[in-house]
Amino acid sequence: MIKHIFFDLDHTIWDFDRNAEETLKELYQLYELEKLGLHSCKDFIDTYTTNNHQLWTEYHVGRITKEQLRSERFHKTFRQLGIKPDKIPMQFEEDYVRISPTKTNLFLGSERVLGYLYEKYTLHIISNGFKETTLTKMDVSGLNPYFRNVIISEDVGVNKPHKAIFEYALNKAEAEKHESIMIGDSLEADIRGAQDFGMKAIYFNPLKKEKPGDVEWQINDLEELLLHF
């Protein structure tokens, strides 16, 4: 019955953490952060990753704005690691946002799976990512040919898990709920958002976290989709 498959982008197809790590290693050297007192690049990346995930969770549900997320994630990280506010590099966020979307690391099997699904289903993206970076990621990673529509929350005016973004996506795709399915890594934004809307969902869980009871279907590897579609 499935005709339309809606994918999340970050952390589902585009390997956000791996691309962020590459970017932060470059910026660690460029800004000579060791001279500021940050003697461990790994600690810097780990602290940033924790803060960024937390802030994105708050952004998904509308507790903070795009501007607050961007202004806070590195400032919070630098402060936690003991850097005084007047020593925090002012252009760090801008350089990160410029470089990170140009990275092209995808989750293992992404292109094989998308190539297979593209022949049988109509594929779409629903992303809470920021518009300019999302479009860059899609372009430089060669993902555009697989997807008919790229729905970005900034264009719609609401984020996943709000029902309105799923309604917008189905209307744009000319799809019905019963013939559509959402695949993503965020329990709150992707899975519960879709399920509350009345749409099937597959939880992409590469870290093999414990599956909550309200999640009916999960995969740990994108290539598992080849067994089901």
Helices and strands as residue ranges (DSSP letters): E 4-7, H 16-30, H 33-36, H 41-60, H 66-80, G 85-87, H 92-99, G 100-102, H 110-118, E 122-127, H 131-140, G 144-146, E 149-152, H 153-156, H 163-173, G 177-179, E 180-184, I 187-192, H 193-197, E 200-204, E 218-219, G 222-227
